[in-house]
Amino acid sequence: MTVKELIELLKAAPPDSIVLFMEQFASWTEGEEIQQVDVRPEPWLHERGHHRDDTYEAHIPATLKDPREEAGYHDVTWRPESVVVLSSGPTNLRFPF
């Protein structure tokens, strides 16, 4: 989801609504209130590829890009992106990569 899409969806919400995060297939008791919004200043990469027989995707800081030369990785591609991180509490993103 992009910031543009999120803003468009939030237009319908009452301004005093609490924002909850729920993982895929979570029950109503598992929602966590968003406590932090972190607009990341550094460039990130959307990485896609295959590891052995599985397809994977990851979002990583561009400074962490490696050639994925480990055994089993193949067809790995990267696309630059900007990210905003929503979290229910402190993350380790405040530490340098």
Helices and strands as residue ranges (DSSP letters): H 3-10, E 20-21, G 28-30, E 32-33, E 36-39, E 44-51, E 54-61, G 62-64, E 73-81, E 84-87, G 92-94
